[in-house]
Amino acid sequence: MYTFIVILILIVCVLLALVVLVQNSKGGGLAANFSAPTQVLGARQSADFIEKATWWLAGILVALCLAATISISVSRSGAADPMKTEVTAPSDYSPVQQSEAPVATPVAE
């Protein structure tokens, strides 16, 4: 399920990047190609469509990111928490290693 959501996120990201690149901050963009007032996609209609598409794709991206986070937490809830597991050492293990060399003491002056 998580992989499917990640693939959808990537598709939405590419679409969002394309829609943003089509926009022009100075009012041109896709609307500049359709300057005749009698056309269906006039200057104002294409700007409205692109703006709505940007908002919809951004909302879908946020929803998919939340869904991915929820799917990760649901899949991990059944597994054991790694912070709560106990580690047992073998019976012959000694945490303090005895060394043969004496410990050097600092010389006080």
MOPE-V253954 format. One record per residue. N is the residue number from 0. BURIAL is 1 if it has 16 or more other C-alpha atoms within 10 Angstrom, else 0. Layout:
N_BURIAL, N_BURIAL
This chain:
0_0, 1_0, 2_0, 3_0, 4_1, 5_0, 6_0, 7_0, 8_1, 9_0, 10_0, 11_1, 12_1, 13_0, 14_1, 15_1, 16_0, 17_0, 18_0, 19_0, 20_0, 21_0, 22_1, 23_0, 24_0, 25_0, 26_0, 27_0, 28_1, 29_1, 30_1, 31_0, 32_0, 33_1, 34_0, 35_0, 36_0, 37_0, 38_0, 39_0, 40_1, 41_1, 42_1, 43_0, 44_0, 45_1, 46_1, 47_0, 48_0, 49_1, 50_0, 51_0, 52_1, 53_1, 54_0, 55_0, 56_1, 57_1, 58_0, 59_1, 60_1, 61_0, 62_0, 63_1, 64_1, 65_0, 66_1, 67_1, 68_0, 69_0, 70_0, 71_0, 72_0, 73_0, 74_0, 75_0, 76_0, 77_0, 78_0, 79_0, 80_0, 81_0, 82_0, 83_0, 84_0, 85_0, 86_0, 87_0, 88_0, 89_0, 90_0, 91_0, 92_0, 93_0, 94_0, 95_0, 96_0, 97_0, 98_0, 99_0, 100_0, 101_0, 102_0, 103_0, 104_0, 105_0, 106_0, 107_0, 108_0
